[in-house]
């Protein structure tokens, strides 16, 4: 793709001159695809990761239409963590240097409320903040969105992962209908599609990452003699590929539980997911897998149907599915944006009829490969990077994700500081909450929750094993 200069855009000359002094000449892919539409006041959904130049894309758009003389909140940028909000605010200020008297204010959880209230009383043009803290200020009517012209959701997928859906709904309900909405997200789970459908007006969709389809999924087939060999073969594949997230598909509930038990006993981080589990255990299993505090989920097709467990490092078919369409659906869950997916299938002579049907369906011949050598079994077993904490309090106790995030990232003299980036998914149920935390700071997090207060009271917390 040919590089395009910022000077070719319909931007204020002061912004273009400042970009030049900052050494910004050519646009990145996401900027070239989204900026013309952003400047034309269109709603945009952009698939872009950190480091793609997305901040400059939306920052230039909102600065270009800002009316400095109207000292009202005209733009609101929402970010999942305080660290990202600080980074975004810094970038906006840098890009706004050539336009005098622009006030950018950050409003984030985990920082004192008093100074924020004072700053809000003095007014601002642009607010950058986390959904929970923005929600607090809106509910207490310290912040008005009546004059808002641009609403930006940065890393929208992460905000939804962290449980900010209710806060986002409130923010949208209090913002004017006649505004521009810009949504930036690294992935597009169904919740993002629903959000866009509900709140955006004919958005332009752009992407700066590769899409993958089933053709980009590398399929490997391995011959096994019998069921006794399958477990050993599975371990060899796990050791050879070392996936951080893997679903092993079994055709029956009994086999599913048996495989999970055997892997667990061998030292793998594995849990079963099937129809015989009680709801509480099922919820907990899914939370832990989504949180990346469990590496392997051993599941039946029925149990895995409709679950948000896409973007897996690998899928292993312990047995080939009875239906070729189910096989395709299974393997379609693997692969990350821009990365190739890996699907590993174990087959025996007894499954010849299923293989023939699959070859016909895929329109390709299936050839088996040699399994990795048994030497790989001496490698250390991949352990999860995250740990899940269970808090004995949830929606009934009026807990919100922002309370948990604030308690974890709050500065304290007695414990080390936890960064927002070290906190993963936060999920709330009626009387329980789960939070994923980087295993390096799990014990600090336990202490912070156990000894600190949320909603003015203490909550019991434990590490799930």
N, C-alpha and C positions, 0 to 999 in steps of 0.2 A: 504494500500500500504506500502510495506517494505521500511524503510528509507535507503538511499544510501549515502555513504560518498563521499565528494569531492575528496578524495585521489584515488578513483577508476577511476577518469577521466584522460584523457591524457592532464593534465594541467602542465605548468612549475612548477618545485618543489618550486621555490621562491613564487609563487602565493598560492600554497597549504599550505606552512609553514606560510605565512601571514594570511591565512584564519583561521588556527588553533589558532594563537595568538589573533585573533578577536573573537574567540569562535564560529566560523562557522564550524561545523563538518558535519552535515547531510543536504542534499539538501531539499528544499521545493518541493512541487509537480511540480510547473512550471519549476523549475531548473532541476529536474530529467528528465522531459519530453523534455526540449528544449536544454539543454547544450551539450549533445553528438553531436547533429546535428549542433549546432552553432560552436563548436570546429572543426567539419569536414567541415567548410566553406559552409554549406548549407543555403539557404534562409529559414527563419522561420516566420510563423504567429502564434503568441501566444495570446490566450484570457486570460487575467489576470488583476486583479484589483490592485490598490495601496495596498501595504502591503503583496503581495504574494511572494516577493523576486525576482520580475522581473528585477530590476535594476542590481542586482548581476549577473543574468543570462547573460544579454548582455554585462555588463562591463567585466566579466571574459573572455568572448569570444573575445572581441576586444583587451584586454590587452595581451591575450595569443599569438596573432599573430602580435602584434606591433613590428616594428623594430626601436628600440630606436635611433640607429645611423643615420637613415634616418630622418632628422629633417624637415619633411613635414607633412601636414594634412592628416593623414591616416584614421581617424574615425570621423564621424559627427553624433551627437545624437541630434535629434529634439524633443522639448518638447512644449506643448501648452502655458505654463506660465513661467514667470521669477522664481517664487518660486520653481516650479518643476525642472527647469533647474539647479538652485543653489543646490538643494537637490541631484540631479543626479551627478553633478560635484563633490560634496563633497564625495559621495559614491565611485566614480571612484578613486579619490585621495587616499581614505582610502584603497581600494583594491590594489592600485598600489604602496603602500608604500615600498614594498620589491624590486621594480625595480627602480633604480636610474635614475634621469634626465628626467622623463616623464613630459611633460608640457601639462596641461589641461586648456583650455581657455573657459570662458563663454561669449557668445555674445547674449544679450537680449535687447528687446525694453524697453522703460521706463527708461533707464540708459544712461548717456552721451556717445556720439559717439567718442569724442576725445581720451580718454584712450584706447578704443577698437582698434582704428586705430593704435595707438602706439604699443599695444600688438601684433596685427597682423603682424606688420613690423618685430617684433622680432621672429615670428614663433611659431608653436605649433604642437603637435602630435594629440591631440584630441580636438575637438570643441564641446561644448554643447551649444545649443541656441534655440531661438524661430524662427519660419519660417520667419516672417516678417523682423527681423533684419538680419538674414542670407541672405535673398533675397537682402536687401539693399547693404550689403558688396559685394555680387556677382555681382550685376549690376554695381557697381562702381569699379569692378575688384580689390578690396582690398583683396579678398579671392579667392584662387584657389582650385578646387576639383580634379585637374588632378591626384593626387597621392592617391585618396581615395580608401580604400579597404573595408570599412564597413560603411553602412548608417543605422542608427537606428531611427525608428519612435516610440516614447514613447507616450502612450495615443493618438493614431492616430485618434480615433473616436472624441475626444474632439478637436483636431486640425481642423478637417473637420467641426465640429459644429461651430467653431469660425470663419470659412470662410477663412481658409488658403490654399484652393485648388490650387489657382494660384501660390502661393509661392512654394508649394510642387512640382507642375509641372515644374517650372523653375529649382529648385534644382535638380530634377531627370534628366532634360535635360542637365545639366552641369556636372553631375557626370559620371564617366566612366561606360560603360556597364558591364565590368568585375569587379563587386564588389559584396559583400555580403549584402543583405538587410534583416533587422530584423524588424518586425512590431508587436508592442504590443498594444493591445486594449481591453478595458473592454467589449465592445459590437461589434457586426458585422453588422452595417447597410449596405445597398447595395453599398454605396460609397466606403466602405472599400474593398469590393469584387472587385469593378471596379479598384481601385488603385492597388490591389495585382495582378490582371490579367494583367494590363498594364505594371507594372514595376518589377515584381518578376519572378524568374525562378524556376519552379516546387517547390514551397515552401512546407515545412512540416507544417501541421496545428496541433497545440497542444492546449489543454484547461485545465485550472485548476478550472473551475467552472462547475456547473451542467447545463446541457441543459434541457429545458422543452419542452414537446410536449403537444398535446391537452389533453392527459390523465392526465397531472399534473395540468390542469386547473380545479379548483373547481367550478362546476356549481350548482347554486341554483335557483329554480323556485318558484315563489310566485303567488298565485291565487288572482286576483282582479275581482270584480263584473262588473265594467264598467269603461269608460274613466274618469269619475269624480274621481274615486278612484286611478287612476294611478299616478297622480301628487303627491298626499299625500304619496303613497307607495314609490315613487322615493325619496322624501325628507327623509323618514324614513331610507331608505337604505343608502343614502348619509351620514346621521348623524350617523348611526350605524357603517359603515365601514371607514368613514373619509378619502376617497382617496385624494391624492395630484394631481393625474391626472386620469381623467375618461372620457370616451366617452359614451354618451347616444345615442343609435341608434333609429331613428324613420323611419317609412315607407313612410312618405310624407313630402314635403317641408313645407307645411302649418303647420303641426303638429310640425315639427322641430323648426320653428320660434316661435310658440306659447309656447312650453315647455321652450325654452331658455329665452323668455321674462318673463314667470311666475317665473322661478327660480331666474332670475336676480332681479326681483322685491322683491323676498323673502329674498334677501341678499346674494345669492350664486354668486360665480365668474364664470359666464356662458356666452358663446357666441354660436350663431348658425352657421352652415356650410351647405349650400345647393346651388343648381344650380342657384337660382335667385340672388345671391350676385354679385355685381360688382367685377371685378378683384382686384381692390385696397383694398376693404373691405375683400375679401377672403384672399389675401396675409397677410393683417394685423392680421386677425383672426388666421391664421395658425402660423404666427410668434409668436404671444402672447401665443398660446397654447404650441408650441414647446419650448418657453422660460420659461415655467412654471409660467407665470404671469397671466394665466387663468387656473383655476382648472378643469372646465367642458366644454367639447365641445359637443354640441347637433348636431348630423349629420345624413344625409341620406347616404345610401350605395354608391350611385353614387358619391357624393361629397367626401366621405372618401377613394374611390378607389385609390390605388397607392400612398397614402400619407405616409410620414415617421412619423407615429404616433404609433410606436410599444412600447413595454415595459410600458404599462399602468398599474396603480394600479388596476383599475377595468373597466369593460365594463358593461353597463346596457342596456338590450333590452327592450325599452319602449313598443314595440310590437315585437312578434316573427317574424323573417324574413319569407318571402314567400317561400324561397328556403333553404333546410337544409344546402347546401354547403355554402350559404351566412352566415348562422348562425355560422358555423364552422370558416369561415374567420373572422367574427366579433370577436368571443371570442379568436381567436388566437393572437390578438393584446395585450392581457393582460399578466402579469407575467414578472418579472425581472429575470436576470441571477441568478439562485440559489433560486429564490422565487416562490411560487405557485401563479398562476393567479386566479383572481376571476371574474366569469361571473354571473350576476344577471339578471334573465328574469322574466318579468311580463306576466302572461297568464290569459285568461278568457275562459269561456265555449264556447264562439263564435269561439274560435281559435282551437277547438278540432281537426279539419282536419289537421292543421299545426303541432299540437303536435304529432299526429299519424305518420305523415311523418317523423318527427324529431326522434321519438323513433326507427323507422325502420332504419333510417340512422345511428344513434348512436349505434344501437344494445343494447339499455338499456331502462328500464322503467323510465318514468319521474314522479317523485312524488313531490307534492308541499309542501312547508314549511310554517310555520307561520311567518308573517311579524314581524320585530322588533316592540316593543311596542311604542305607540305614545309619551311615556315619553322621547324618544331619541331626539324629536324635541326641547326640552329645552336646549340641548347641544349647545355650541358655534359652529358657522359654520366655517369650515376649510377655511382659507384664504391663497392665494398663497404666497410662500416664495420670489418670484422674482417680479420685476416691469420691464415693457418694456419702454425704452426711444426711441422716434422717433427723428432722426436728419434730418434736411432739407438739406441733401446733400448726394450724393451717387457716383456711378461709373462715372457719367458724370463730377463730380467735382474732379475726380481722387482720391477719398477717398478709403482707404484700411482698412481691419480689424485691421491691425497693428497700423494705425494712431489713431483709436478709442481706442484700448487697451492701447496704449502709453499715450494718453491724460488722460485716467481714472486712470492709475496707477502711473503717474508721481508724484514725491514728490513736495509739495508746502507748503510754510510757512503759507498761509492763509486758507488752508483746510486740513482735515484729510487725511491720506493716504488710498487709496483703494487697497486691495490685489487682485492679479490676480484671486484667487479662488472665489472672490466675483463677478466676471464678468462672465456671462453665454454666450449664443450664440450671435454672431454678424452676422447679415445678411444685405447684400447690394443689393439695387435695383438701377435703373438708377438715380433717383434724391432723394431717401430716404434711410436711413439706420436705422436699429433697433438693439438695444443692450439690453440684459437682465442683470439686476443688482440686487444684493441682496437688498431686500426692506429696510433693516437697513441702507444702505448707499445711497439710491436712491437720496435724496436731495443733498448730497455731490456731487454725480455724475452729477446731473443737473447743479450745480454750476461750476464744473470743465469744462464741455463741453461749457456751455454758456459764461463763462469768459475766457476760454483758447482759443488757436488757433490750428487748424489743417491745414496742407498745407498752413500755413502763413495767414490764414483768420479765421474769426469767423463764427460759424454756429448756427442757431436757433435750440433749442431742447425743447421737451415737454414730459411730462409723459402721457402715454396712460392710460385711465381709462375705 
